[in-house]
């Protein structure tokens, strides 16, 4: 075989390996950045299984850092930038992840590895098999990656690094402080809160209108403007897939009763009640007063029972309705220690952490102030951020193709050294 043919084949194989490994790392880092709380929760499950404890702040910092490094490594691999460094970093991560995922597949300490968050849930053995393939490709890149040119000249690759760190970091900070910019969990904006609550009817009917889907009981079917989609059968306990059981003081499921089908409501969701809530206790009291003035229902659902719930009640002394629910289920509904869910007719309009809400919201005299708050997970902000990132990468590429710009960056690098 001719040397030129061998070199072309090598180039194709290197780019194929770069693309497969890089794309996998990008998706993994992106999904963790989108939902940092979900990644923190998954790491917490690992630590609980191993009997280890770390400060929450340290876990958050580690999770965000790993997500950003994964995303950056994937971009560098696909772009063929920092060829030797990116391959070494990828190999170092797989040197940890391959034996770890083998242990997880055998011991099964958690239901799934959480490699791609809620975006793509795969089995533990599936994760291990994926890592075997990735490791083989990375070993090949360690040997051959430096022999094939990349997309960006060396003088401007630091710009690629900068924007490829800024993008996932922005996603992570937004997702941690407010809510994930994209929601891959059951209770997205536009769905029914506590969907599938227990019912004596034994069946729910799904109808669609103007792109919106709702569940209706047999005794409350909609008019002809709605289109029938499907029927859902209840299980042996009278519940439907994805439902959250909201319990009253006597342990009865009241999730079907606390949702107002024709009114607006605010649901205060506290998955794990702690002293941290007291920071926002006064703000919540003002929100309750605002809701009463505007005829908006206000209900709290706390992820605690027994002593935990009693202790939280003693701290808060709530003057609003409070119920309990499973901690894990509430973590699926919202992210963060305390969050507010706004619904209209039982349909979720937006979800936000208390810290992200406007300070003057409780004092507003506008009856539609809640409607003016936009949902963070409708894809709009993520779309803008992604567009800006891709545009930046394109501009950097064009700079690399301009001899004058390239000479400037080369001279700049020379002065720095």
N, C-alpha and C positions, 0 to 999 in steps of 0.2 A: 504494500500500500504506500502511495506517495506521501511524502512528508506534509505537503499542503493539505491533503485529504485528512490525514491524522489530526492536524491542527484544527481543521474545521469541525471534525467530529468532537474533539476535545472542547472546543468553544461551545458547541451546542450542549454537551453534557454538563459543562460548568454552569451555563445559563439556566439549564433545566433544574439543576440542584439548587442554584441560588433562588430561583423562583419558588420552588416547592417549600424549601426551608424558610425563606424570607416571608412568603405569604402566610405560612402557619404562625410564625412569630408575630407578624403584624396583627393578625386576627386575635391571637392570644393576648397580646398587650393592649390592643384596642378594647376588647371586651372587658378586661379588668379595669381599664381606665374609665370606661363608661359607667361602671357600677362598682366603685371602690368599696362601698359598704358591703356589697355581696362578697367581694374577695376577702374583706376583713372577717366576715362571718364564717366563710369557709376555712380560713386559717385558724380561727378560733375553734372550729370543730376538730381540726388536726391536733391543736394544742391540748384540748380537753381529752382527746383519745390517748394522748401520750402523757397526761398528767403534768403538763407544763403551764406556767403562767408568765405573761409579760405585760408591761404597761400598755394600755390601749393606744397611747400616742406612738409608742415604738412600733406596734403592729401596723398602724395606719401608715407611718412613714416608710416602713419596709415594703408594704404592699404597693404603695404608689411608686416607689423607686423601682421595684421589680417590674411593674407594668410598663413604666417608661423605658426601661432598659430593653425589655422584650420588643417593644414597638420599634425603638431605634435600631436595634440589632437587625430586625427584619428588613427595615428600610435600607440599611447599609448593605445587606446581603443582596437584595434585589437590584439596587443601584450599582453594585460593584464598587462601593466606596470603602475606604479603610479595609481593604481586602483581607489582610492578614489579621488585623485586630478583630474585625467582625466575626471571622471564622473561629478565632480563639475564644471569644466571649460566648459564642453559640455552643462551642464544645464544652466550655466550663459549666454552662447551665445544664447541658445534657448529662454531664458527668454526675450531677446531683440528681436530676430529675429521673434518669433512667432507673437507677436502683431504687429510688423513692417510689416510683410508680409500680415497680415490680413488687415491692413490699405491700403497697396499697392494694394491688390486685390480689395478692395472696391472703393478707390479713383482713382486708375489707373493713378498715376502721371508719370509713365514711362512705356514703352512698355513691358519690361520684367525685372525681378529682377536683373539679372546678376549674380546669385549665381554660375553658372558654366561657366561664360564668354561666348565666342563664341563657346566653345567646345560642349555645350549642352544648347540650348535655350528652356525654358519651360514657359508656361503661368503663370501669377501672381496667379491665383487660383490653378494651379497645384503646384506651389511653396508652397503656404499655406498648401495644403493637405499633401505635403511631410513633412513639418515641424510639422504638427500634429502627424504624425506617428513617426517621430524622437523623438519628445518630450515624447511620451508615452514610447518608448523604453529606453530613457535616465532616466526617472523616475524609471523604473524597475532596471536599472543599479545602480542608487543611492542606492537602497535597497539591491541589490544582488551582485554587481560587486566584492566587497571585499571578498566574500565567495569562489571564484573560482580562482585557481592558474593561473598565466600568463606564458609566454614563457621565460622570462628573470629573473634571480635572482635579488633581490633588490640591491645587491652590485654593479651591473654593469648597472643598468637602466639609470644612468646618461650618459653612452656612447650612449644609444639609443636616449636620448634627444639631445645630441650634434650633431650626424649625421643627425637626423631628422629635425634639424633646419638648418644645413648647406646646405642640398640638395635644399629645396625650396628657400632659400636665394640666392643661386647661380643662380637658374633659374630666379628669379626676377631681380637680378642685371644685368644679361646678357640681359634679355628681355627689360629692361628699357634703358640700355646704347646702345644697338645695334639694335636688333629686336627679337621678340619672337622666341624661339628655335623650336617651332612647330606652324604652321600658320593654324588657323581654319577659316580664313576669305576668301572672294571670290577670291582675287588676290594673289594666292600662287606662289611660284617659279615654273616656267614651264607653267604658264598660259599666256594668251594674255593680255597685258596691255590695259586698257580701252575697255575690251572685249564687243562686242555687240554694238559698236558705231552706231549711226543712219545711215541708208542707204536707198537709194531709191529702192533697190532690194526687200525689204520686207521679206527677208529670208536669213538665214545663214546656212551653212552646216558644220557639225562637222566631221572631219576625224582623224584617228589615225595612227601613224607609230612609231614603236620601243618604245611603251609606252607613246608617247607624243601626246597630242590632240591639234588640231588647228581649228580655224574657217576660212572658205573660203566663198567668195561671189560667186554668180552664174557665174560671168564672170571671175573667177580666180580659178577654180577647180583644185586640184592637179593631179599628174600623177597616174598611176596604182599601185605604191608602197604604196600609202595611202589607208587605209580601211575606208569606210563610216561608221559612227556611228549613227548620227541622224541629223534632220533638225530643226532649231528654227525659229518660226514665230515672226515677229516684232509686237509690240503693235500699238495702234492707232497713236502714235507719232513717229513711225518708230524706236523705240528703243527696245533693247533686255534685258532680265533679267540680273541684275548684272552690267549693263553698267554705266559708269561715263560720264556725259555730260561735255565736255571741251569747254569753250566759248571764243570767241575772243572779241576784243574791241566793236564790233557791236552786241554782244549777240548771234552770230551764233554758232551752235555746230560744232566744227572742230575736234572732237576726232577721226573721221575716216581719217582725212587728215594729222594729225601731226605725225602719226606712220609710220615709214619707213618699208615696208614689206621685204626689202632685205638688210637692213643695221643695223649697231649698233647705239644705242642711249643712252644718259644719260638723265634721267628726274629728275629735281630738284623738289621735292614735299614739299611745305610749307603749311600745313593745316591751321595754324593760324599765319599769319605773325605778327611779333613784333620786337622790338629793339634787341631781343636776336639773330636774324639772323645776325646782324652786326658783331658778334664775328667771323662768318665764311665767311663774305663777300669777303675778300681777297683770302681765300682758294678757294671759288667758282670761282672767276675770273681766278685763275691759272688753275682750272679744265677746264674752258671754253677754255683757250689757248691750253691746252693739247688735248682737243677734236678736236679743229680745226686742230692741227698738224697731228693728226692721222685719220682725216676724219670721226670723230664720231659726230653724231648729238647731239645737246644740247638744251633742252626745259625745261622751268620752268612752273609749274602749281601751282597757289597760291589759297588758299581757302579764297578768299575775293572778294568783289565787291564794287563799289561806292567809298566812302571816304577811307575805309580801304585799298583797293587795290591802290588807288592813293597815299596814305601816304606811303605805303611800296615802291612803285615805286620811290617816291621822295627820300627816304632814300638810296635805293640801286643803282639807276641809271643803270639798267641792260643793258648790250650790247648783250643780247641774247633774244630769243623769250620767251614771257611770256603770259600765258593764265590763266583763272580763272576756278574754279570748286566748287561744293558744299563742304563745310567744312566737313560734316559728311562722305561723300563719300571718301574724301582724307584721313580721319582718318582710314577708312577701308583699304585703299591701303597701307599705311605705319603707323608706330608708331613713335612718337617723334615729336619735334617741327620743325625739318628740316631733310629731308632724301633724299637719292639718290637711284634711281631705274635704273638698267642697263639692257637693252634689246638687243636682237639680233633677227632681223626679227619680232619685235613686241612681242617676247616671253620674259618674265621676267627671268633673269638669277640670279639676287640677289637684295636684298633691304637692305640698311644700313643707320643708322643715320650718319650725317656728322661727328660727334665727333668720330665715330668708324673707320673712314677711315684712311689709312696710311698717315702720314704727307708728305712723299716724293712722293706720287702718282702723283701730278701734274707735278713734275719735271722728271718723268720717261721717259726714251728714248725707253722703251719697248712698242711696239704697242699692245702687248697682256697683259699688266699689269692689265687691268680690268678683263680679263678672269682668271687671277691667283687668284683673290679674290673669296673665296668660299662663297656660300650661307649659312647663319647661320640657316635657317629653313629647311634644308634637312633631319633633324632627326639624323644626325650623332653625333653631340655634345650632344644632349639630350640622345641618346642611351648610349654613354659613361658615362655620368653623372649618369644615372639611374643604369647602370651596377655597377659602383663604389659604389653607395649607397646600392644596394641590397647585394653586396659582403661584405660591411662593416657590415650590419645587420647580415649576416650569420657568419662572424668572431666573432662578439659579442656573438651570440648565442652559438657558439662552445666554446668560452671562459667560458661561463656560465655552460657548461657541463663538463668542466675540473676541477676536485677538486683542483688541485694545483693552477691553475689560479684564481679560485674562492676564495681560502684562501688568495691569494695575495691581491685581491681587497677588501676583508673584512678587512684585516689588515691595508690596506691603508686608508680605511674609518675610522677605529678606530683611527689611528694617526691624521687624520684631525679633529676629534672631541676631 
